[in-house]
Amino acid sequence: MKNVVEEILRREYERLVPSVDDFCGCDLCRDDVMVYALNRLPPHYVSQPKGEILTTVEMEGYQERTHIQVILLEGFRRVRMEPRPDHPG
């Protein structure tokens, strides 16, 4: 069983992070952005490869991808503006 949303978020994160100015990108910041986004998107669990393919195709449409990108960009902004007190940078 897997949450397809998490995999799509990881791909979109990697696609967007180079274009985000002044974002650290360390593992801690990456995880904070991912948690922010995952908590704002409904999960889509699948148990078979066929379900994963269908859900991925559905979620990678223009409107869905744009929604995911907006949530990730807000996560980048929040993490950049409010870093953890224990952040190494």
N, C-alpha and C positions, 0 to 999 in steps of 0.2 A: 504494500500500500504506500502511495506517495502523494504528496501535495504538489500538483503540477504548477500552481501559482509560485511556489518557492523557486522552482527551476527557471521559470520565465523571468522572475524578478532578478535572479542572479545574472541572466544574460543581459537584461536591460541595464542593470547596474554597471556591468563591464562596458557596455556600449556608451553610457552616459558619463561615467566618472572622468574620462580625459577632458571633457568639455566644462567641468565644474571648477571654476577658479577658487583658489585658496581652500581647497578641500584636502585634508591630510591623506585619506585613503588607506590608513593603516588598518590592520585586522579589526581593532576595537571600533573604529569609526565605521568601517564597512558593516560590521555586525549591528551597530546601532541603527544605521540607515535601513538595513534589512528588517530588523525587528519593528521599526517604525512603520514600514510599508506593509509587512505581513499582518500587523494589528489593524490595518485599515482596509484590507482586502479580504473578501470571503474566500475560504479555502476551496479547492477543487480536488478532491481525493479520487484517485483511480487505483484499480487493483490489477488491471491487465494492460498490456501494451496497446491494444486497440483503443481503449478508453483514453489512454495518455495521448495518443496521436490525435484523436478527435477533439479532445479538450484543448490541446495545444493549438491546433489549427483555429479553433473557435476563439481562443483568447488572444491570438496574435493578429486579429483583425485590426484595422486602423483605429476604431473607436476604443477598443479595449486596450490596445498598446498605448495610446495617448493617455488614457486614464492611469495606467500603471506608471508611465513616465512622469506625469504630474505629481503623483504620490511620492515617487522616488526623489524628484527634485525638491519637494517640500522637506523630505527627510534629510537630504544633503544640506539644505539651508539651516534646518534646526540643529543638526549635529555640529555644523560649522559655527553657528552662533552661540551654542551652549555646550561646549565640550565637557566631558566628564572631568571631575576634579583630579582623578588619578590618570588622566591622559598623559602619555609620555612626552608629547610635544609641547 
